[in-house]
Amino acid sequence: MSDVLTGPVRALLQAGDRAGALRACAALAQGHAQDADVASLHAYLLLGEGAFEQAVAEARRAVSLRPDSAPMRANLARTLMYKGTVEEALAVVDGAKGLAPQWAELCSLEGEIATHFGRFMEAVRRGREALAKFPGNVELLYNLALALHATGQNAEAVGLLEGAIMRLPTDLRLLGTAAFLSNYVDTLSAEQVLEAHRRYGKVLTRHYPAPSGGVAGGPAAGARGGRRVRVGVLSPDLREHSVAFFARALLEHVDRSKIELFAYSTQKSGDAMTGVLRGLPEHWRDVPASSLDGVVAAIRADGLDLLIELAGHTKGGILPVVHRRVAVKHASYLGYPNTTGIAGMQFRLVDSLTDPVGSEWMATEKLVRLDPCFLCFSPPTGSPAVGEGACVSRGTVTFGSFNTVKKISDSTVRLWSGVLKRVPGARLLLKSHGFDEPAMREHVRGRFEAQGVEGARVEFLGPVQETAGHLAVYGQVDIALDTYPYHGTTTTCEALWMGVPVVTLAGDRHASRVGVSLLTNVGLPELVARSEAEFVDIAAGLAGDGARLRTLRGGLRGMVERSPLMDGPGFARRFERAVVEMVGE
């Protein structure tokens, strides 16, 4: 009976009509309150709409109606990820495993739950146990790779993905994730990282041919003077996210007499930042990524001359949209620190410091340089005043990094350890999602101890929910240390904005040269090191110069405000010139 009831709903889902499916299922739930399958399907649909409390209630009802069903329990556990506790969600999964011990998907779910709640080391532990039980399971391999990435063990993560790719060589998810994680691995050369991205593009072209009906090539209508140039930005991150702090200037300052601006948001739900951004472009489209065809159709309907994709291979990115030629021209910008590797992406926006002349071989796109800086930073509203610094309040110098654990490579640990050994008595404050987990703190502390640094000198803070509170923590830091080979971006801008100088090590690719651009553009090129030894020298020299630290503390915010990094109108003019160049080719 349940299949007869839910069949029409599932048909609507299969056709891509999620809204219709939800309406139909809600009506079913009212008339068939004792049907577990209806309740469970309703919970699944509510979850997809972000109605978390209702989803949990429906999932609980389904389990109460059929307590011996492992799928019902799994659905409840998944809803509890978004409106529950990690303890309850994992307990529900454990109960489901007792009912279906050979169902590998439950092991995958428990790792997903642990990761969602920031228990990354637990996710690694559970992932290893699951693979021991189900060796070779690709989904478990993939989830363990993501958990390892979250703990900074990126080389092992990429190794797992490469093993899975050998078995599934045309799997775009595996290929794209391997390309993305390659940016974090300090033992991979620029050539190897490029090849990981090229491989993705080759498979996309060869095995997933773009359907006919794309926008025709040639000079855009706007470029021929027929109308304003139609430019769209596509992103899953138009919310409280690093990308938003830089996308805002583009959306706010572009000259509307020249450019008709569209924003395509693929996220499930928005927040306060989404509300701010929504009012900036002339056209805003909510295009859920769950329907690739829907995203493609929405963008094509607007007849864009240029689509700028802001996510690349990061979570939520949908590069196959570009592969399907939804605009006359396509460009990659901002949210991804490397080439995309796909043939349909003609341009990539950078500057001459992140991607110097001569580095063109590292990109499959044509590089378009927004000199002097490819970024424009919009500080969070309500930023607190600059704090006095730890060397005043505590009497000792505190180095710090608020970059994610994912970026703390072995090279980074070696660099930072060298600084701590050079400056006796100094401490290192690390703040990141994941440091609420004791096992994570011990894992990272052990990496410093292996370098000869006393573990007690490394302190940890988990995330602070409110932006103002997060920024205020910079008052506990005197000098920020950048990561390598994947530099900070938002974290560097935040540190400078809060009066904290940043020391960075220049590398040979975009991801390890963003700090070069940021520091040079605010007037601090002397804080850019060209070698590990110089990095230690610069950081130690700053630590021993209290007068300079005080001067920087009081003047850095003004330096940022007067720099190209916060010149919104100037950035917009450079962007407009770049648009003319790209659509005119």
C-alpha positions in Angstrom: 0.0 0.0 0.0 2.8 2.4 0.9 4.4 2.1 -2.6 1.1 2.9 -4.2 0.7 6.0 -2.0 4.3 7.3 -2.4 4.7 6.3 -6.1 3.3 9.6 -7.5 5.4 11.6 -5.1 8.5 9.8 -6.2 7.6 10.3 -9.8 7.5 14.1 -9.2 10.9 13.9 -7.6 12.2 11.9 -10.6 10.9 14.6 -12.9 12.7 17.3 -10.8 9.6 18.9 -9.3 10.6 18.9 -5.7 8.1 21.6 -4.8 5.3 19.6 -6.3 6.5 16.4 -4.6 6.6 18.2 -1.2 3.0 19.5 -1.6 1.8 16.1 -2.6 3.6 14.4 0.2 2.3 16.9 2.8 -1.3 16.1 1.7 -0.5 12.3 2.0 0.9 12.8 5.5 -2.3 14.5 6.6 -4.5 11.7 5.3 -2.2 8.8 6.2 -0.7 9.7 9.6 0.0 6.0 10.4 2.0 5.2 7.3 5.7 5.1 8.1 6.8 5.3 4.5 4.8 8.5 3.9 6.2 10.1 7.1 9.8 9.1 6.2 9.5 10.5 2.6 7.9 13.6 4.0 10.9 14.1 6.4 13.3 13.7 3.5 11.5 16.3 1.4 11.3 18.7 4.3 15.0 18.3 5.0 15.8 19.3 1.4 13.8 22.5 1.9 15.6 23.4 5.1 12.5 22.8 7.3 14.7 21.0 9.9 12.4 20.9 12.9 9.5 19.5 10.8 11.8 17.0 9.2 12.9 15.7 12.6 9.3 15.4 13.8 8.3 13.4 10.7 11.4 11.2 10.9 10.7 10.5 14.6 7.1 9.6 13.7 8.3 7.2 11.0 10.6 5.4 13.5 7.9 5.2 16.1 5.6 3.6 13.5 8.3 1.1 12.3 11.0 0.8 15.0 12.5 -2.3 13.4 13.4 -0.4 10.1 17.0 0.5 9.6 16.2 2.9 6.7 13.7 4.8 8.9 16.4 5.2 11.6 19.0 6.3 9.0 16.6 8.9 7.8 16.1 10.2 11.4 19.8 10.3 11.9 20.3 12.4 8.8 17.7 14.9 9.9 19.3 15.1 13.4 22.5 16.3 11.7 20.7 19.6 11.1 18.5 19.8 14.1 19.8 17.7 16.9 22.9 16.6 18.8 25.9 14.5 17.6 25.3 12.1 20.4 21.7 11.4 19.5 22.4 11.2 15.8 25.2 8.7 16.2 23.2 6.7 18.7 20.4 6.4 16.1 22.9 5.2 13.5 24.3 2.7 15.9 20.7 1.4 16.5 20.3 1.1 12.7 23.5 -0.8 12.4 22.2 -3.3 15.0 19.3 -4.0 12.7 21.3 -4.1 9.4 25.0 -4.8 10.3 25.9 -5.4 6.6 24.5 -2.1 5.3 27.7 -0.2 4.5 25.7 3.0 3.9 25.2 3.3 7.6 29.0 3.5 8.2 29.1 6.2 5.6 26.3 8.1 7.3 28.0 8.0 10.7 31.2 9.4 9.3 29.1 12.2 7.6 27.5 13.0 10.9 30.8 13.1 12.8 32.2 15.5 10.2 29.1 17.7 10.2 29.5 18.3 13.9 33.2 19.0 13.7 34.3 15.6 15.2 36.8 15.1 12.4 39.2 12.7 14.3 36.2 10.6 15.2 35.1 10.6 11.6 38.6 9.3 10.7 38.4 6.6 13.3 35.0 5.4 12.2 36.0 5.6 8.6 39.0 3.4 9.1 36.9 0.9 11.0 34.3 0.9 8.3 36.8 0.2 5.6 38.2 -2.7 7.6 34.7 -4.1 7.6 33.9 -3.2 4.0 37.3 -3.1 2.2 37.3 -1.4 -1.2 33.9 0.3 -0.7 34.3 3.5 -2.8 31.8 5.6 -0.8 33.6 4.8 2.4 37.0 5.5 0.8 35.6 8.9 -0.4 34.2 9.8 3.0 37.4 8.8 4.8 39.4 11.0 2.4 37.2 14.0 3.3 37.6 13.3 7.0 41.4 13.0 6.6 41.4 16.3 4.7 39.5 17.9 7.6 42.3 16.9 9.9 45.1 18.2 7.6 46.2 14.7 6.5 45.8 15.7 2.8 48.5 13.4 1.3 46.8 10.3 2.6 43.4 11.7 1.5 44.6 12.2 -2.0 46.2 8.7 -2.0 42.9 7.1 -1.1 41.1 9.1 -3.9 43.7 8.0 -6.4 43.1 4.4 -5.5 39.4 4.8 -6.0 40.0 6.6 -9.3 42.0 3.6 -10.6 38.8 1.6 -10.2 36.4 4.3 -11.4 38.5 6.4 -13.8 35.5 8.5 -15.1 33.9 9.4 -11.8 33.8 13.2 -11.8 33.2 13.5 -8.1 36.4 11.6 -7.3 38.4 13.4 -9.9 37.2 16.9 -8.9 37.8 16.2 -5.2 41.3 14.8 -5.9 42.1 18.0 -7.9 40.8 20.2 -5.1 42.7 18.4 -2.4 45.9 18.5 -4.4 46.1 22.2 -3.6 46.8 21.4 0.0 49.5 18.8 -0.5 53.0 20.3 0.0 54.8 17.3 -1.6 53.1 17.8 -5.0 54.7 19.9 -7.6 52.9 22.6 -9.6 53.0 20.3 -12.6 51.4 17.4 -10.6 48.6 19.7 -9.4 48.0 21.0 -12.9 47.8 17.5 -14.2 45.1 16.6 -11.6 43.0 19.4 -12.9 43.7 18.6 -16.6 42.6 15.0 -15.9 39.2 16.2 -14.7 38.7 18.3 -17.8 39.7 15.5 -20.1 37.3 13.1 -18.6 34.5 15.7 -18.6 35.1 16.3 -22.3 35.5 12.7 -23.3 32.9 10.9 -21.3 30.3 13.6 -20.6 29.8 15.4 -23.9 27.9 18.7 -23.6 24.4 18.5 -25.0 23.6 20.6 -28.0 21.7 23.9 -27.5 24.4 25.9 -25.8 24.9 29.6 -26.4 26.7 30.3 -29.6 30.2 31.6 -29.6 31.5 34.8 -31.1 31.6 38.4 -29.9 28.8 39.1 -27.4 25.9 41.4 -28.4 26.8 43.8 -25.6 30.4 44.1 -26.9 28.9 45.1 -30.3 27.1 48.0 -28.8 23.6 46.5 -29.1 22.9 46.7 -25.3 24.6 46.6 -21.9 26.8 43.5 -21.4 25.0 40.8 -19.5 27.2 39.4 -16.8 26.3 36.7 -14.2 28.0 35.3 -11.2 27.3 31.7 -10.1 28.0 30.6 -6.6 26.9 28.3 -3.7 28.5 30.8 -1.2 26.5 34.0 -1.4 26.0 33.8 2.3 28.1 34.1 5.5 31.1 32.7 3.7 34.6 33.9 2.7 33.5 34.4 -0.9 30.9 36.9 0.2 33.4 39.3 1.7 35.0 39.7 -1.7 32.0 39.2 -4.0 30.2 42.1 -2.4 32.4 44.8 -3.9 31.8 43.4 -7.4 28.0 43.2 -6.9 27.9 46.7 -5.3 30.1 48.9 -7.4 29.8 47.7 -11.0 28.6 50.4 -13.4 25.0 49.6 -14.2 25.1 51.8 -17.3 27.7 49.4 -18.8 26.8 46.0 -17.2 23.5 44.3 -16.5 24.4 42.1 -13.5 22.8 38.7 -12.6 23.5 36.6 -9.5 22.7 32.9 -9.4 22.7 31.4 -5.9 22.7 27.6 -5.7 22.6 27.3 -1.9 19.6 25.6 -0.2 18.9 28.5 2.2 20.3 31.9 2.9 21.2 34.0 5.9 21.7 37.6 6.9 24.6 38.0 4.4 22.4 36.6 1.6 19.8 39.2 2.5 22.4 42.0 2.0 23.8 40.6 -1.2 20.4 39.9 -2.7 19.7 43.6 -2.9 22.9 44.5 -4.8 22.6 43.0 -8.4 19.8 44.0 -10.7 18.7 40.3 -11.0 18.9 37.6 -8.3 18.1 34.0 -9.1 17.8 31.2 -6.6 18.7 28.1 -8.6 19.1 25.0 -6.4 22.1 22.9 -7.4 20.0 19.7 -6.9 18.7 20.3 -10.4 21.5 20.8 -12.8 19.1 21.1 -15.7 17.2 23.8 -13.8 20.4 25.8 -13.2 21.3 25.5 -16.9 17.9 26.5 -18.1 17.7 29.5 -15.8 21.1 30.9 -16.9 20.5 30.3 -20.6 17.1 32.1 -20.4 18.9 35.3 -19.3 21.1 35.3 -22.4 24.4 36.1 -20.7 27.4 37.4 -22.5 29.7 36.2 -19.6 29.2 33.9 -16.7 31.7 34.1 -13.8 31.8 30.9 -11.8 33.0 31.5 -8.2 33.5 28.0 -6.7 35.6 25.8 -9.0 36.1 22.4 -7.4 35.2 23.4 -3.9 32.1 22.1 -2.1 29.0 23.1 -3.9 30.7 24.0 -7.1 28.9 22.8 -10.3 31.5 23.1 -13.1 29.4 20.9 -15.4 27.1 24.0 -15.8 30.0 25.7 -17.6 30.7 22.6 -19.6 27.2 22.9 -21.0 28.0 26.4 -22.4 25.3 28.4 -20.7 26.7 31.8 -21.7 28.7 33.1 -24.6 31.9 33.3 -22.5 32.8 31.8 -19.1 35.3 32.8 -16.5 36.6 31.4 -13.2 37.2 33.8 -10.3 37.6 34.2 -6.6 36.4 31.0 -4.9 39.1 28.6 -6.2 42.8 29.0 -6.1 43.7 27.2 -9.3 42.8 26.4 -12.8 39.5 24.5 -13.3 41.0 22.3 -16.1 37.8 22.3 -18.2 37.7 23.4 -21.8 34.6 25.5 -21.6 36.2 27.9 -19.1 37.9 30.4 -21.3 39.2 32.9 -18.6 40.5 33.1 -15.1 40.7 36.4 -13.2 44.0 36.9 -11.2 46.7 39.5 -10.8 50.4 39.8 -11.6 51.5 38.9 -8.0 49.4 35.8 -7.7 50.1 34.7 -11.2 53.2 36.5 -12.6 53.9 36.8 -16.3 55.3 33.4 -17.3 52.9 31.3 -15.2 50.4 31.0 -17.9 51.3 27.3 -18.4 49.7 26.5 -15.0 46.2 27.3 -16.3 44.0 25.8 -18.9 42.2 29.2 -19.1 43.5 32.5 -20.4 44.7 34.6 -17.4 43.1 38.1 -17.1 44.9 40.2 -14.6 43.1 42.7 -12.4 46.2 44.6 -11.3 47.2 45.7 -8.8 45.0 43.3 -6.9 42.5 40.7 -8.0 40.5 41.0 -4.7 38.5 43.7 -3.0 37.7 43.1 0.6 34.5 44.2 2.4 35.0 44.0 6.2 32.2 42.6 8.3 29.8 45.3 9.5 30.0 45.9 13.2 33.7 45.0 13.4 35.0 45.6 16.9 37.8 48.1 17.6 41.4 46.9 17.3 42.5 45.3 20.6 45.7 46.1 22.4 47.4 42.7 21.6 48.7 39.9 23.7 52.2 41.3 24.2 50.6 44.1 26.2 48.0 42.2 28.1 50.1 39.0 28.7 53.6 40.3 28.5 54.7 37.7 26.0 54.4 37.6 22.2 51.6 35.5 20.8 51.7 34.2 17.2 48.5 33.0 15.7 46.6 31.5 12.8 42.8 31.3 12.3 43.2 29.3 9.1 41.3 26.0 8.9 43.1 22.9 10.1 43.0 21.6 6.5 45.7 24.1 5.6 48.1 23.1 8.3 50.5 21.0 6.2 53.7 19.5 7.4 55.5 22.4 5.8 53.4 24.8 7.8 54.1 23.0 11.1 57.8 23.1 10.3 57.7 26.8 9.5 55.7 27.7 12.7 57.9 25.4 14.8 61.0 27.2 13.6 59.5 30.5 14.7 58.6 29.2 18.1 62.1 27.8 18.7 63.6 31.1 17.6 61.4 33.1 20.0 61.6 31.4 23.5 58.5 32.1 25.6 56.3 32.9 22.7 53.1 30.9 22.3 51.0 30.0 19.2 47.2 30.4 19.2 45.3 28.3 16.6 41.6 28.9 16.0 39.6 26.7 13.7 36.5 24.6 13.3 37.4 21.2 14.8 39.4 22.4 17.8 36.4 21.8 20.1 37.3 18.1 19.7 39.9 17.0 22.2 41.3 14.3 19.8 41.9 17.0 17.2 43.8 19.2 19.6 46.0 16.3 20.7 46.6 15.4 17.0 47.8 18.8 16.1 49.7 19.3 19.3 51.6 16.1 18.6 52.7 17.3 15.2 54.4 20.3 16.9 55.9 18.1 19.6 57.4 16.0 16.8 59.2 19.2 15.6 60.7 19.7 19.1 58.1 22.3 20.3 56.7 21.9 23.8 53.0 21.1 23.4 51.9 23.5 26.1 53.1 26.4 23.9 50.3 25.7 21.4 46.8 26.8 22.4 43.6 26.1 20.6 40.2 27.8 20.2 37.1 26.4 18.4 34.8 28.6 16.3 33.1 31.7 17.7 29.6 32.0 16.2 29.2 35.8 16.1 31.4 37.6 13.6 32.2 40.4 16.0 33.3 37.9 18.7 35.4 36.1 16.2 37.2 39.3 15.1 37.7 40.3 18.8 39.9 37.2 19.3 42.5 38.9 17.2 43.1 41.0 20.3 44.9 37.9 21.7 47.3 37.7 18.7 50.4 39.9 18.0 51.6 38.4 14.7 49.7 36.1 12.4 51.6 33.3 10.6 50.3 32.3 7.1 49.8 28.6 6.0 51.7 27.0 3.2 51.3 25.9 0.4 47.7 27.1 0.6 47.7 30.6 1.9 44.9 32.3 3.9 42.7 34.9 2.1 39.9 36.0 4.4 41.9 35.2 7.5 44.8 37.4 6.2 42.4 40.2 5.4 40.7 39.9 8.8 44.0 39.9 10.7 45.2 43.0 8.9 41.9 44.7 9.5 42.2 43.9 13.2 45.7 45.4 13.4 47.7 42.1 13.2 50.6 41.9 10.8 50.8 38.7 8.8 54.0 36.9 7.7 53.7 34.7 4.6 56.0 32.5 2.5 55.8 33.0 -1.3 55.5 29.9 -3.4 55.4 29.0 -7.1 51.6 28.9 -7.7 48.4 31.0 -7.1 47.4 29.2 -3.8 50.8 30.1 -2.3 51.0 33.6 -3.6 47.7 35.2 -2.5 49.4 36.4 0.6 52.1 38.1 -1.6 49.3 40.1 -3.3 47.5 41.0 -0.1 50.6 42.1 1.8 52.1 44.0 -1.1 48.9 45.9 -1.8 48.5 47.1 1.8 52.1 48.3 1.8 53.9 45.4 3.7 55.9 43.6 1.0 58.7 43.2 3.6 56.6 40.6 5.4 56.7 38.3 2.4 59.4 35.6 2.8 61.2 33.9 -0.1 62.5 31.0 1.9 61.6 29.1 5.1 64.7 30.6 6.8 63.6 34.1 5.8 60.1 33.4 7.1 61.5 32.6 10.6 63.8 35.7 10.4 60.9 38.0 9.6 58.6 36.6 12.3 61.3 36.6 14.9 62.3 40.1 14.0 58.8 41.4 14.4 58.5 39.6 17.7 61.5 41.5 19.0 60.4 44.9 17.8 57.7 46.1 20.2 57.7 49.6 18.9 56.9 48.4 15.3 54.2 46.0 16.5 52.5 48.9 18.4 52.8 51.1 15.3 51.3 48.4 13.1 48.6 47.7 15.6 47.4 51.3 15.5 47.8 51.9 11.8 47.1 48.7 9.9 43.3 49.3 9.6 43.9 52.6 8.0 46.5 51.1 5.7 43.9 48.5 4.6 41.2 51.1 4.1 43.5 53.3 1.9 44.8 50.4 -0.2 43.6 48.8 -3.4 42.3 46.0 -1.2 39.3 48.2 -0.2 39.0 50.5 -3.2 35.6 49.2 -4.3 35.0 51.8 -7.2 38.6 51.3 -8.4 38.2 47.5 -8.4 34.9 47.8 -10.3 36.5 49.9 -13.0 39.3 47.2 -13.4 36.6 44.5 -13.5 34.6 46.4 -16.2 37.7 46.7 -18.4 38.3 43.0 -17.9 34.7 42.2 -18.9 35.2 44.2 -22.2 38.4 42.3 -22.9 36.7 38.9 -22.2 33.5 39.3 -24.1 35.2 41.1 -27.0 37.5 38.2 -27.9 
